[in-house]
């Protein structure tokens, strides 16, 4: 089919592009997002920031490094009152267990 014939019937020089755009729009309309209770972030409760900072300060003191060289890597709620915080204390992996009231239960290199 010639270019002029394609223009005459409204196809244009890139009919595949139009079809691909239409398929992409159709596919995006058919996908569904998970409900909030099915999202990964809501299935695991992390430790509040203030508790993570308390753990970081204690890890710095225990490891003998500057507080600025200790970073929380991950955290999770263990039960109703306790959290586990994984830290990088100057390059050394460290685990901190802390309760909801801010009391350090334990801190250990891992």
Gaussian input, Z-matrix of N, CA and C with variables (Angstrom, degrees):
# hf/3-21g

backbone

0 1
 N
 C     1     B1
 C     2     B2     1     A1
 N     3     B3     2     A2     1     D1
 C     4     B4     3     A3     2     D2
 C     5     B5     4     A4     3     D3
 N     6     B6     5     A5     4     D4
 C     7     B7     6     A6     5     D5
 C     8     B8     7     A7     6     D6
 N     9     B9     8     A8     7     D7
 C    10    B10     9     A9     8     D8
 C    11    B11    10    A10     9     D9
 N    12    B12    11    A11    10    D10
 C    13    B13    12    A12    11    D11
 C    14    B14    13    A13    12    D12
 N    15    B15    14    A14    13    D13
 C    16    B16    15    A15    14    D14
 C    17    B17    16    A16    15    D15
 N    18    B18    17    A17    16    D16
 C    19    B19    18    A18    17    D17
 C    20    B20    19    A19    18    D18
 N    21    B21    20    A20    19    D19
 C    22    B22    21    A21    20    D20
 C    23    B23    22    A22    21    D21
 N    24    B24    23    A23    22    D22
 C    25    B25    24    A24    23    D23
 C    26    B26    25    A25    24    D24
 N    27    B27    26    A26    25    D25
 C    28    B28    27    A27    26    D26
 C    29    B29    28    A28    27    D27
 N    30    B30    29    A29    28    D28
 C    31    B31    30    A30    29    D29
 C    32    B32    31    A31    30    D30
 N    33    B33    32    A32    31    D31
 C    34    B34    33    A33    32    D32
 C    35    B35    34    A34    33    D33
 N    36    B36    35    A35    34    D34
 C    37    B37    36    A36    35    D35
 C    38    B38    37    A37    36    D36
 N    39    B39    38    A38    37    D37
 C    40    B40    39    A39    38    D38
 C    41    B41    40    A40    39    D39
 N    42    B42    41    A41    40    D40
 C    43    B43    42    A42    41    D41
 C    44    B44    43    A43    42    D42
 N    45    B45    44    A44    43    D43
 C    46    B46    45    A45    44    D44
 C    47    B47    46    A46    45    D45
 N    48    B48    47    A47    46    D46
 C    49    B49    48    A48    47    D47
 C    50    B50    49    A49    48    D48
 N    51    B51    50    A50    49    D49
 C    52    B52    51    A51    50    D50
 C    53    B53    52    A52    51    D51
 N    54    B54    53    A53    52    D52
 C    55    B55    54    A54    53    D53
 C    56    B56    55    A55    54    D54
 N    57    B57    56    A56    55    D55
 C    58    B58    57    A57    56    D56
 C    59    B59    58    A58    57    D57
 N    60    B60    59    A59    58    D58
 C    61    B61    60    A60    59    D59
 C    62    B62    61    A61    60    D60
 N    63    B63    62    A62    61    D61
 C    64    B64    63    A63    62    D62
 C    65    B65    64    A64    63    D63
 N    66    B66    65    A65    64    D64
 C    67    B67    66    A66    65    D65
 C    68    B68    67    A67    66    D66
 N    69    B69    68    A68    67    D67
 C    70    B70    69    A69    68    D68
 C    71    B71    70    A70    69    D69
 N    72    B72    71    A71    70    D70
 C    73    B73    72    A72    71    D71
 C    74    B74    73    A73    72    D72
 N    75    B75    74    A74    73    D73
 C    76    B76    75    A75    74    D74
 C    77    B77    76    A76    75    D75
 N    78    B78    77    A77    76    D76
 C    79    B79    78    A78    77    D77
 C    80    B80    79    A79    78    D78
 N    81    B81    80    A80    79    D79
 C    82    B82    81    A81    80    D80
 C    83    B83    82    A82    81    D81
 N    84    B84    83    A83    82    D82
 C    85    B85    84    A84    83    D83
 C    86    B86    85    A85    84    D84
 N    87    B87    86    A86    85    D85
 C    88    B88    87    A87    86    D86
 C    89    B89    88    A88    87    D87
 N    90    B90    89    A89    88    D88
 C    91    B91    90    A90    89    D89
 C    92    B92    91    A91    90    D90
 N    93    B93    92    A92    91    D91
 C    94    B94    93    A93    92    D92
 C    95    B95    94    A94    93    D93
 N    96    B96    95    A95    94    D94
 C    97    B97    96    A96    95    D95
 C    98    B98    97    A97    96    D96
 N    99    B99    98    A98    97    D97
 C   100   B100    99    A99    98    D98
 C   101   B101   100   A100    99    D99
 N   102   B102   101   A101   100   D100
 C   103   B103   102   A102   101   D101
 C   104   B104   103   A103   102   D102
 N   105   B105   104   A104   103   D103
 C   106   B106   105   A105   104   D104
 C   107   B107   106   A106   105   D105
 N   108   B108   107   A107   106   D106
 C   109   B109   108   A108   107   D107
 C   110   B110   109   A109   108   D108
 N   111   B111   110   A110   109   D109
 C   112   B112   111   A111   110   D110
 C   113   B113   112   A112   111   D111
 N   114   B114   113   A113   112   D112
 C   115   B115   114   A114   113   D113
 C   116   B116   115   A115   114   D114
 N   117   B117   116   A116   115   D115
 C   118   B118   117   A117   116   D116
 C   119   B119   118   A118   117   D117
 N   120   B120   119   A119   118   D118
 C   121   B121   120   A120   119   D119
 C   122   B122   121   A121   120   D120
 N   123   B123   122   A122   121   D121
 C   124   B124   123   A123   122   D122
 C   125   B125   124   A124   123   D123
 N   126   B126   125   A125   124   D124
 C   127   B127   126   A126   125   D125
 C   128   B128   127   A127   126   D126
 N   129   B129   128   A128   127   D127
 C   130   B130   129   A129   128   D128
 C   131   B131   130   A130   129   D129
 N   132   B132   131   A131   130   D130
 C   133   B133   132   A132   131   D131
 C   134   B134   133   A133   132   D132
 N   135   B135   134   A134   133   D133
 C   136   B136   135   A135   134   D134
 C   137   B137   136   A136   135   D135
 N   138   B138   137   A137   136   D136
 C   139   B139   138   A138   137   D137
 C   140   B140   139   A139   138   D138
 N   141   B141   140   A140   139   D139
 C   142   B142   141   A141   140   D140
 C   143   B143   142   A142   141   D141
 N   144   B144   143   A143   142   D142
 C   145   B145   144   A144   143   D143
 C   146   B146   145   A145   144   D144
 N   147   B147   146   A146   145   D145
 C   148   B148   147   A147   146   D146
 C   149   B149   148   A148   147   D147
 N   150   B150   149   A149   148   D148
 C   151   B151   150   A150   149   D149
 C   152   B152   151   A151   150   D150
 N   153   B153   152   A152   151   D151
 C   154   B154   153   A153   152   D152
 C   155   B155   154   A154   153   D153
 N   156   B156   155   A155   154   D154
 C   157   B157   156   A156   155   D155
 C   158   B158   157   A157   156   D156
 N   159   B159   158   A158   157   D157
 C   160   B160   159   A159   158   D158
 C   161   B161   160   A160   159   D159
 N   162   B162   161   A161   160   D160
 C   163   B163   162   A162   161   D161
 C   164   B164   163   A163   162   D162
 N   165   B165   164   A164   163   D163
 C   166   B166   165   A165   164   D164
 C   167   B167   166   A166   165   D165
 N   168   B168   167   A167   166   D166
 C   169   B169   168   A168   167   D167
 C   170   B170   169   A169   168   D168
 N   171   B171   170   A170   169   D169
 C   172   B172   171   A171   170   D170
 C   173   B173   172   A172   171   D171
 N   174   B174   173   A173   172   D172
 C   175   B175   174   A174   173   D173
 C   176   B176   175   A175   174   D174
 N   177   B177   176   A176   175   D175
 C   178   B178   177   A177   176   D176
 C   179   B179   178   A178   177   D177
 N   180   B180   179   A179   178   D178
 C   181   B181   180   A180   179   D179
 C   182   B182   181   A181   180   D180
 N   183   B183   182   A182   181   D181
 C   184   B184   183   A183   182   D182
 C   185   B185   184   A184   183   D183
 N   186   B186   185   A185   184   D184
 C   187   B187   186   A186   185   D185
 C   188   B188   187   A187   186   D186
 N   189   B189   188   A188   187   D187
 C   190   B190   189   A189   188   D188
 C   191   B191   190   A190   189   D189
 N   192   B192   191   A191   190   D190
 C   193   B193   192   A192   191   D191
 C   194   B194   193   A193   192   D192
 N   195   B195   194   A194   193   D193
 C   196   B196   195   A195   194   D194
 C   197   B197   196   A196   195   D195
 N   198   B198   197   A197   196   D196
 C   199   B199   198   A198   197   D197
 C   200   B200   199   A199   198   D198
 N   201   B201   200   A200   199   D199
 C   202   B202   201   A201   200   D200
 C   203   B203   202   A202   201   D201
 N   204   B204   203   A203   202   D202
 C   205   B205   204   A204   203   D203
 C   206   B206   205   A205   204   D204
 N   207   B207   206   A206   205   D205
 C   208   B208   207   A207   206   D206
 C   209   B209   208   A208   207   D207
 N   210   B210   209   A209   208   D208
 C   211   B211   210   A210   209   D209
 C   212   B212   211   A211   210   D210
 N   213   B213   212   A212   211   D211
 C   214   B214   213   A213   212   D212
 C   215   B215   214   A214   213   D213
 N   216   B216   215   A215   214   D214
 C   217   B217   216   A216   215   D215
 C   218   B218   217   A217   216   D216
 N   219   B219   218   A218   217   D217
 C   220   B220   219   A219   218   D218
 C   221   B221   220   A220   219   D219
 N   222   B222   221   A221   220   D220
 C   223   B223   222   A222   221   D221
 C   224   B224   223   A223   222   D222
 N   225   B225   224   A224   223   D223
 C   226   B226   225   A225   224   D224
 C   227   B227   226   A226   225   D225
 N   228   B228   227   A227   226   D226
 C   229   B229   228   A228   227   D227
 C   230   B230   229   A229   228   D228
 N   231   B231   230   A230   229   D229
 C   232   B232   231   A231   230   D230
 C   233   B233   232   A232   231   D231
 N   234   B234   233   A233   232   D232
 C   235   B235   234   A234   233   D233
 C   236   B236   235   A235   234   D234
 N   237   B237   236   A236   235   D235
 C   238   B238   237   A237   236   D236
 C   239   B239   238   A238   237   D237
 N   240   B240   239   A239   238   D238
 C   241   B241   240   A240   239   D239
 C   242   B242   241   A241   240   D240
 N   243   B243   242   A242   241   D241
 C   244   B244   243   A243   242   D242
 C   245   B245   244   A244   243   D243
 N   246   B246   245   A245   244   D244
 C   247   B247   246   A246   245   D245
 C   248   B248   247   A247   246   D246
 N   249   B249   248   A248   247   D247
 C   250   B250   249   A249   248   D248
 C   251   B251   250   A250   249   D249
 N   252   B252   251   A251   250   D250
 C   253   B253   252   A252   251   D251
 C   254   B254   253   A253   252   D252
 N   255   B255   254   A254   253   D253
 C   256   B256   255   A255   254   D254
 C   257   B257   256   A256   255   D255
 N   258   B258   257   A257   256   D256
 C   259   B259   258   A258   257   D257
 C   260   B260   259   A259   258   D258
 N   261   B261   260   A260   259   D259
 C   262   B262   261   A261   260   D260
 C   263   B263   262   A262   261   D261
 N   264   B264   263   A263   262   D262
 C   265   B265   264   A264   263   D263
 C   266   B266   265   A265   264   D264
 N   267   B267   266   A266   265   D265
 C   268   B268   267   A267   266   D266
 C   269   B269   268   A268   267   D267
 N   270   B270   269   A269   268   D268
 C   271   B271   270   A270   269   D269
 C   272   B272   271   A271   270   D270
 N   273   B273   272   A272   271   D271
 C   274   B274   273   A273   272   D272
 C   275   B275   274   A274   273   D273
 N   276   B276   275   A275   274   D274
 C   277   B277   276   A276   275   D275
 C   278   B278   277   A277   276   D276
 N   279   B279   278   A278   277   D277
 C   280   B280   279   A279   278   D278
 C   281   B281   280   A280   279   D279
 N   282   B282   281   A281   280   D280
 C   283   B283   282   A282   281   D281
 C   284   B284   283   A283   282   D282
 N   285   B285   284   A284   283   D283
 C   286   B286   285   A285   284   D284
 C   287   B287   286   A286   285   D285
 N   288   B288   287   A287   286   D286
 C   289   B289   288   A288   287   D287
 C   290   B290   289   A289   288   D288
 N   291   B291   290   A290   289   D289
 C   292   B292   291   A291   290   D290
 C   293   B293   292   A292   291   D291
 N   294   B294   293   A293   292   D292
 C   295   B295   294   A294   293   D293
 C   296   B296   295   A295   294   D294
 N   297   B297   296   A296   295   D295
 C   298   B298   297   A297   296   D296
 C   299   B299   298   A298   297   D297
 N   300   B300   299   A299   298   D298
 C   301   B301   300   A300   299   D299
 C   302   B302   301   A301   300   D300
 N   303   B303   302   A302   301   D301
 C   304   B304   303   A303   302   D302
 C   305   B305   304   A304   303   D303
 N   306   B306   305   A305   304   D304
 C   307   B307   306   A306   305   D305
 C   308   B308   307   A307   306   D306
 N   309   B309   308   A308   307   D307
 C   310   B310   309   A309   308   D308
 C   311   B311   310   A310   309   D309
 N   312   B312   311   A311   310   D310
 C   313   B313   312   A312   311   D311
 C   314   B314   313   A313   312   D312
 N   315   B315   314   A314   313   D313
 C   316   B316   315   A315   314   D314
 C   317   B317   316   A316   315   D315
 N   318   B318   317   A317   316   D316
 C   319   B319   318   A318   317   D317
 C   320   B320   319   A319   318   D318
 N   321   B321   320   A320   319   D319
 C   322   B322   321   A321   320   D320
 C   323   B323   322   A322   321   D321
 N   324   B324   323   A323   322   D322
 C   325   B325   324   A324   323   D323
 C   326   B326   325   A325   324   D324
 N   327   B327   326   A326   325   D325
 C   328   B328   327   A327   326   D326
 C   329   B329   328   A328   327   D327

   B1=1.4434
   B2=1.5234
   B3=1.3063
   B4=1.4548
   B5=1.5218
   B6=1.3389
   B7=1.4618
   B8=1.5120
   B9=1.3308
   B10=1.4650
   B11=1.5168
   B12=1.3288
   B13=1.4673
   B14=1.5249
   B15=1.3613
   B16=1.4609
   B17=1.5115
   B18=1.3343
   B19=1.4677
   B20=1.5111
   B21=1.3240
   B22=1.4628
   B23=1.5240
   B24=1.3356
   B25=1.4701
   B26=1.5223
   B27=1.3514
   B28=1.4585
   B29=1.5172
   B30=1.3318
   B31=1.4558
   B32=1.5209
   B33=1.3043
   B34=1.4551
   B35=1.5105
   B36=1.3197
   B37=1.4617
   B38=1.5374
   B39=1.3534
   B40=1.4634
   B41=1.5277
   B42=1.3188
   B43=1.4686
   B44=1.5361
   B45=1.3251
   B46=1.4641
   B47=1.5153
   B48=1.3182
   B49=1.4563
   B50=1.5186
   B51=1.3241
   B52=1.4620
   B53=1.5271
   B54=1.3076
   B55=1.4677
   B56=1.5268
   B57=1.3365
   B58=1.4609
   B59=1.5289
   B60=1.3242
   B61=1.4643
   B62=1.5186
   B63=1.3176
   B64=1.4683
   B65=1.5197
   B66=1.3245
   B67=1.4674
   B68=1.5227
   B69=1.3254
   B70=1.4644
   B71=1.5239
   B72=1.3149
   B73=1.4688
   B74=1.5214
   B75=1.3351
   B76=1.4651
   B77=1.5264
   B78=1.3282
   B79=1.4647
   B80=1.5218
   B81=1.3280
   B82=1.4649
   B83=1.5217
   B84=1.3135
   B85=1.4581
   B86=1.5181
   B87=1.3236
   B88=1.4626
   B89=1.5289
   B90=1.3067
   B91=1.4571
   B92=1.5230
   B93=1.3141
   B94=1.4566
   B95=1.5156
   B96=1.2923
   B97=1.4609
   B98=1.5140
   B99=1.3324
   B100=1.4640
   B101=1.5279
   B102=1.3077
   B103=1.4579
   B104=1.5264
   B105=1.3414
   B106=1.4702
   B107=1.5260
   B108=1.3191
   B109=1.4648
   B110=1.5289
   B111=1.3424
   B112=1.4649
   B113=1.5238
   B114=1.3171
   B115=1.4588
   B116=1.5248
   B117=1.3115
   B118=1.4630
   B119=1.5190
   B120=1.3144
   B121=1.4614
   B122=1.5299
   B123=1.3187
   B124=1.4597
   B125=1.5191
   B126=1.3279
   B127=1.4555
   B128=1.5207
   B129=1.3204
   B130=1.4529
   B131=1.5173
   B132=1.3064
   B133=1.4577
   B134=1.5148
   B135=1.3190
   B136=1.4539
   B137=1.5231
   B138=1.3096
   B139=1.4662
   B140=1.5239
   B141=1.3258
   B142=1.4690
   B143=1.5293
   B144=1.3134
   B145=1.4624
   B146=1.5253
   B147=1.3342
   B148=1.4721
   B149=1.5200
   B150=1.3356
   B151=1.4695
   B152=1.5278
   B153=1.3318
   B154=1.4628
   B155=1.5287
   B156=1.3250
   B157=1.4702
   B158=1.5233
   B159=1.3325
   B160=1.4680
   B161=1.5294
   B162=1.3268
   B163=1.4686
   B164=1.5275
   B165=1.3315
   B166=1.4605
   B167=1.5277
   B168=1.3131
   B169=1.4700
   B170=1.5205
   B171=1.3246
   B172=1.4673
   B173=1.5287
   B174=1.3327
   B175=1.4725
   B176=1.5187
   B177=1.3215
   B178=1.4620
   B179=1.5186
   B180=1.3239
   B181=1.4620
   B182=1.5288
   B183=1.3287
   B184=1.4695
   B185=1.5215
   B186=1.3329
   B187=1.4563
   B188=1.5240
   B189=1.3274
   B190=1.4533
   B191=1.5212
   B192=1.3274
   B193=1.4679
   B194=1.5199
   B195=1.3233
   B196=1.4531
   B197=1.5272
   B198=1.3226
   B199=1.4702
   B200=1.5269
   B201=1.3260
   B202=1.4567
   B203=1.5157
   B204=1.3282
   B205=1.4658
   B206=1.5224
   B207=1.3432
   B208=1.4620
   B209=1.5215
   B210=1.3263
   B211=1.4585
   B212=1.5184
   B213=1.3391
   B214=1.4608
   B215=1.5283
   B216=1.3172
   B217=1.4567
   B218=1.5206
   B219=1.3348
   B220=1.4583
   B221=1.5200
   B222=1.3197
   B223=1.4649
   B224=1.5131
   B225=1.3209
   B226=1.4652
   B227=1.5132
   B228=1.3091
   B229=1.4580
   B230=1.5234
   B231=1.3272
   B232=1.4587
   B233=1.5172
   B234=1.3317
   B235=1.4691
   B236=1.5256
   B237=1.3217
   B238=1.4590
   B239=1.5264
   B240=1.3350
   B241=1.4655
   B242=1.5185
   B243=1.3272
   B244=1.4689
   B245=1.5236
   B246=1.3339
   B247=1.4585
   B248=1.5188
   B249=1.3247
   B250=1.4603
   B251=1.5187
   B252=1.3276
   B253=1.4611
   B254=1.5228
   B255=1.3288
   B256=1.4646
   B257=1.5222
   B258=1.3325
   B259=1.4584
   B260=1.5152
   B261=1.3245
   B262=1.4567
   B263=1.5179
   B264=1.3248
   B265=1.4684
   B266=1.5185
   B267=1.3249
   B268=1.4603
   B269=1.5141
   B270=1.3188
   B271=1.4680
   B272=1.5186
   B273=1.3422
   B274=1.4708
   B275=1.5309
   B276=1.3427
   B277=1.4644
   B278=1.5337
   B279=1.3183
   B280=1.4565
   B281=1.5207
   B282=1.3337
   B283=1.4583
   B284=1.5182
   B285=1.3246
   B286=1.4596
   B287=1.5189
   B288=1.3161
   B289=1.4614
   B290=1.5156
   B291=1.3268
   B292=1.4537
   B293=1.5184
   B294=1.3461
   B295=1.4621
   B296=1.5281
   B297=1.3032
   B298=1.4587
   B299=1.5207
   B300=1.3361
   B301=1.4672
   B302=1.5237
   B303=1.3394
   B304=1.4582
   B305=1.5046
   B306=1.3246
   B307=1.4655
   B308=1.5273
   B309=1.3252
   B310=1.4686
   B311=1.5248
   B312=1.3153
   B313=1.4573
   B314=1.5194
   B315=1.3268
   B316=1.4612
   B317=1.5228
   B318=1.3176
   B319=1.4620
   B320=1.5263
   B321=1.3392
   B322=1.4713
   B323=1.5198
   B324=1.3456
   B325=1.4613
   B326=1.5293
   B327=1.3219
   B328=1.4790
   B329=1.4975
   A1=107.44
   A2=116.30
   A3=120.60
   A4=110.57
   A5=115.46
   A6=121.00
   A7=110.94
   A8=117.56
   A9=120.16
   A10=110.95
   A11=117.59
   A12=120.65
   A13=109.79
   A14=117.83
   A15=120.53
   A16=110.58
   A17=117.01
   A18=120.32
   A19=111.11
   A20=117.00
   A21=121.39
   A22=111.15
   A23=117.16
   A24=119.05
   A25=112.17
   A26=117.48
   A27=121.89
   A28=115.53
   A29=118.15
   A30=119.68
   A31=110.78
   A32=120.15
   A33=123.25
   A34=111.13
   A35=116.45
   A36=120.07
   A37=114.30
   A38=119.07
   A39=121.47
   A40=110.87
   A41=118.20
   A42=118.94
   A43=111.82
   A44=118.27
   A45=121.27
   A46=112.06
   A47=117.29
   A48=122.10
   A49=110.42
   A50=116.36
   A51=120.74
   A52=110.71
   A53=116.64
   A54=120.81
   A55=110.35
   A56=117.93
   A57=121.68
   A58=110.86
   A59=116.75
   A60=120.21
   A61=110.89
   A62=115.91
   A63=119.64
   A64=112.01
   A65=116.56
   A66=120.27
   A67=111.29
   A68=117.27
   A69=120.71
   A70=110.32
   A71=117.12
   A72=120.07
   A73=110.61
   A74=116.76
   A75=120.44
   A76=110.59
   A77=117.14
   A78=120.83
   A79=111.08
   A80=117.55
   A81=119.00
   A82=111.17
   A83=117.34
   A84=120.55
   A85=111.35
   A86=117.69
   A87=121.56
   A88=113.13
   A89=118.20
   A90=119.63
   A91=109.82
   A92=115.42
   A93=119.68
   A94=109.09
   A95=115.28
   A96=120.65
   A97=108.51
   A98=116.66
   A99=118.35
   A100=110.12
   A101=115.30
   A102=119.48
   A103=108.09
   A104=117.79
   A105=119.84
   A106=114.13
   A107=118.72
   A108=119.80
   A109=112.42
   A110=117.62
   A111=120.98
   A112=112.53
   A113=118.13
   A114=121.21
   A115=109.89
   A116=116.56
   A117=121.81
   A118=111.98
   A119=118.17
   A120=121.45
   A121=111.71
   A122=118.33
   A123=119.81
   A124=112.96
   A125=117.94
   A126=119.44
   A127=112.59
   A128=117.47
   A129=121.03
   A130=108.15
   A131=116.19
   A132=119.75
   A133=109.64
   A134=116.29
   A135=121.23
   A136=110.02
   A137=115.73
   A138=121.56
   A139=109.07
   A140=117.68
   A141=120.03
   A142=110.58
   A143=116.31
   A144=122.07
   A145=112.39
   A146=117.41
   A147=118.54
   A148=111.53
   A149=117.59
   A150=120.19
   A151=110.80
   A152=116.80
   A153=119.85
   A154=110.64
   A155=116.42
   A156=120.00
   A157=112.21
   A158=117.30
   A159=120.10
   A160=109.87
   A161=116.03
   A162=120.07
   A163=110.80
   A164=116.91
   A165=120.30
   A166=110.83
   A167=117.17
   A168=120.31
   A169=111.43
   A170=117.00
   A171=120.48
   A172=110.85
   A173=116.75
   A174=120.03
   A175=110.52
   A176=117.48
   A177=121.16
   A178=110.46
   A179=115.73
   A180=120.34
   A181=110.39
   A182=117.05
   A183=121.32
   A184=112.53
   A185=116.66
   A186=120.55
   A187=112.84
   A188=116.26
   A189=119.86
   A190=113.19
   A191=116.44
   A192=121.17
   A193=109.40
   A194=116.20
   A195=120.84
   A196=110.08
   A197=116.44
   A198=120.98
   A199=111.50
   A200=117.39
   A201=121.13
   A202=114.01
   A203=117.01
   A204=120.93
   A205=112.42
   A206=116.19
   A207=120.87
   A208=108.29
   A209=115.98
   A210=120.82
   A211=110.96
   A212=117.63
   A213=119.94
   A214=109.15
   A215=117.00
   A216=122.30
   A217=110.45
   A218=115.91
   A219=120.86
   A220=108.54
   A221=114.98
   A222=119.30
   A223=108.89
   A224=114.55
   A225=119.46
   A226=109.84
   A227=114.48
   A228=120.92
   A229=107.55
   A230=116.54
   A231=120.65
   A232=111.53
   A233=115.83
   A234=121.89
   A235=107.21
   A236=117.31
   A237=121.28
   A238=113.49
   A239=118.32
   A240=120.15
   A241=115.89
   A242=118.80
   A243=119.94
   A244=112.71
   A245=113.92
   A246=122.23
   A247=109.69
   A248=114.99
   A249=121.76
   A250=107.17
   A251=116.50
   A252=122.27
   A253=108.04
   A254=116.11
   A255=122.04
   A256=107.09
   A257=116.09
   A258=121.55
   A259=111.13
   A260=115.33
   A261=122.59
   A262=104.79
   A263=115.96
   A264=121.54
   A265=108.96
   A266=116.22
   A267=120.14
   A268=112.72
   A269=116.97
   A270=121.60
   A271=114.03
   A272=117.51
   A273=121.15
   A274=109.48
   A275=117.82
   A276=119.57
   A277=109.99
   A278=115.93
   A279=121.87
   A280=109.02
   A281=116.20
   A282=121.79
   A283=109.10
   A284=114.87
   A285=121.71
   A286=108.63
   A287=116.53
   A288=121.98
   A289=106.70
   A290=116.09
   A291=121.74
   A292=108.96
   A293=116.48
   A294=118.42
   A295=109.99
   A296=116.06
   A297=122.00
   A298=112.95
   A299=117.91
   A300=122.07
   A301=112.34
   A302=117.75
   A303=121.26
   A304=115.17
   A305=117.55
   A306=120.20
   A307=109.53
   A308=115.83
   A309=121.12
   A310=108.01
   A311=117.12
   A312=122.66
   A313=108.70
   A314=117.24
   A315=121.82
   A316=109.57
   A317=113.99
   A318=120.49
   A319=106.43
   A320=114.98
   A321=118.76
   A322=109.73
   A323=116.03
   A324=118.70
   A325=108.33
   A326=116.72
   A327=119.09
   A328=111.06
   D1=135.36
   D2=-178.24
   D3=-78.15
   D4=160.46
   D5=179.08
   D6=-59.35
   D7=-42.00
   D8=-179.49
   D9=-65.82
   D10=-35.64
   D11=178.74
   D12=-68.42
   D13=-39.04
   D14=178.98
   D15=-64.90
   D16=-41.20
   D17=178.51
   D18=-65.68
   D19=-35.96
   D20=-178.37
   D21=-64.12
   D22=-33.50
   D23=179.56
   D24=-99.59
   D25=5.86
   D26=172.93
   D27=83.93
   D28=17.04
   D29=-179.91
   D30=-83.81
   D31=-41.74
   D32=-178.80
   D33=81.30
   D34=175.69
   D35=-175.18
   D36=-76.36
   D37=-12.58
   D38=-176.79
   D39=-126.25
   D40=66.89
   D41=-177.16
   D42=-64.89
   D43=-30.93
   D44=179.51
   D45=-65.37
   D46=-34.62
   D47=179.23
   D48=-64.54
   D49=-43.13
   D50=178.95
   D51=-64.14
   D52=-43.03
   D53=179.05
   D54=-64.50
   D55=-43.05
   D56=-179.77
   D57=-63.26
   D58=-41.73
   D59=178.36
   D60=-63.17
   D61=-40.84
   D62=178.69
   D63=-65.15
   D64=-41.55
   D65=178.57
   D66=-65.85
   D67=-38.67
   D68=178.87
   D69=-64.54
   D70=-42.29
   D71=178.55
   D72=-64.44
   D73=-40.34
   D74=179.02
   D75=-65.14
   D76=-44.27
   D77=-178.30
   D78=-64.56
   D79=-39.40
   D80=-179.50
   D81=-68.86
   D82=-29.51
   D83=178.06
   D84=-73.30
   D85=-21.58
   D86=-177.14
   D87=-90.89
   D88=-13.36
   D89=-179.55
   D90=-85.17
   D91=148.46
   D92=178.65
   D93=-122.87
   D94=146.86
   D95=176.45
   D96=-86.17
   D97=149.29
   D98=176.90
   D99=-67.63
   D100=151.41
   D101=176.19
   D102=-70.61
   D103=156.82
   D104=-177.10
   D105=-53.26
   D106=-35.06
   D107=-179.25
   D108=-73.40
   D109=-11.86
   D110=178.53
   D111=-101.68
   D112=-3.23
   D113=-179.77
   D114=-76.87
   D115=144.41
   D116=-176.91
   D117=-59.69
   D118=-38.80
   D119=-175.27
   D120=-64.09
   D121=-30.01
   D122=-177.85
   D123=-85.95
   D124=-10.23
   D125=-178.74
   D126=-86.00
   D127=-11.21
   D128=-178.63
   D129=-133.89
   D130=117.69
   D131=-179.71
   D132=-88.87
   D133=129.61
   D134=-179.56
   D135=-91.57
   D136=163.95
   D137=177.80
   D138=-71.47
   D139=142.01
   D140=175.41
   D141=-58.56
   D142=152.35
   D143=-175.92
   D144=-57.98
   D145=-39.40
   D146=-178.33
   D147=-64.87
   D148=-35.41
   D149=177.79
   D150=-70.85
   D151=-36.20
   D152=176.67
   D153=-63.75
   D154=-39.78
   D155=178.34
   D156=-67.44
   D157=-37.74
   D158=176.06
   D159=-61.09
   D160=-43.38
   D161=177.77
   D162=-63.30
   D163=-41.88
   D164=-179.71
   D165=-62.50
   D166=-42.06
   D167=179.02
   D168=-64.68
   D169=-41.63
   D170=179.04
   D171=-68.18
   D172=-38.31
   D173=177.92
   D174=-64.23
   D175=-37.89
   D176=177.86
   D177=-63.43
   D178=-45.44
   D179=179.23
   D180=-62.41
   D181=-46.10
   D182=-178.58
   D183=-64.78
   D184=-38.92
   D185=-177.40
   D186=-86.02
   D187=-11.08
   D188=-179.39
   D189=71.34
   D190=34.57
   D191=178.65
   D192=-119.95
   D193=163.73
   D194=176.79
   D195=-64.35
   D196=144.10
   D197=-179.37
   D198=-58.39
   D199=-32.12
   D200=179.58
   D201=-69.31
   D202=-10.97
   D203=179.65
   D204=-99.72
   D205=10.44
   D206=178.36
   D207=-115.39
   D208=123.98
   D209=-179.05
   D210=-125.55
   D211=131.94
   D212=170.82
   D213=-66.17
   D214=132.27
   D215=-179.35
   D216=-99.80
   D217=-42.84
   D218=178.03
   D219=-159.03
   D220=165.63
   D221=176.55
   D222=-156.10
   D223=160.41
   D224=177.53
   D225=-156.86
   D226=155.00
   D227=177.18
   D228=-83.36
   D229=128.48
   D230=-179.97
   D231=-88.61
   D232=-44.12
   D233=179.22
   D234=-154.95
   D235=-163.60
   D236=-174.66
   D237=-61.16
   D238=-27.01
   D239=-175.06
   D240=-125.02
   D241=-1.68
   D242=-172.85
   D243=-128.23
   D244=145.90
   D245=178.37
   D246=-127.44
   D247=153.01
   D248=173.13
   D249=-115.99
   D250=128.30
   D251=179.87
   D252=-120.22
   D253=123.51
   D254=175.83
   D255=-93.89
   D256=131.43
   D257=-175.81
   D258=-127.61
   D259=157.58
   D260=168.36
   D261=-110.88
   D262=106.08
   D263=-177.28
   D264=-101.52
   D265=88.82
   D266=-179.54
   D267=60.98
   D268=36.06
   D269=-179.94
   D270=94.14
   D271=-5.76
   D272=179.84
   D273=-104.63
   D274=121.25
   D275=176.76
   D276=-64.88
   D277=133.40
   D278=-176.77
   D279=-137.88
   D280=142.28
   D281=177.41
   D282=-113.85
   D283=133.06
   D284=178.65
   D285=-121.50
   D286=129.88
   D287=171.01
   D288=-106.16
   D289=127.92
   D290=-176.54
   D291=-138.11
   D292=144.22
   D293=178.43
   D294=-91.16
   D295=169.81
   D296=-175.78
   D297=-63.91
   D298=-18.36
   D299=178.41
   D300=-88.99
   D301=0.24
   D302=178.00
   D303=90.39
   D304=12.02
   D305=177.47
   D306=-89.18
   D307=127.00
   D308=177.57
   D309=-71.84
   D310=121.90
   D311=178.18
   D312=-85.05
   D313=-45.74
   D314=176.17
   D315=-160.30
   D316=156.09
   D317=174.55
   D318=-143.86
   D319=125.49
   D320=-174.64
   D321=-145.06
   D322=144.45
   D323=169.73
   D324=-66.35
   D325=144.77
   D326=179.43
   D327=-111.40

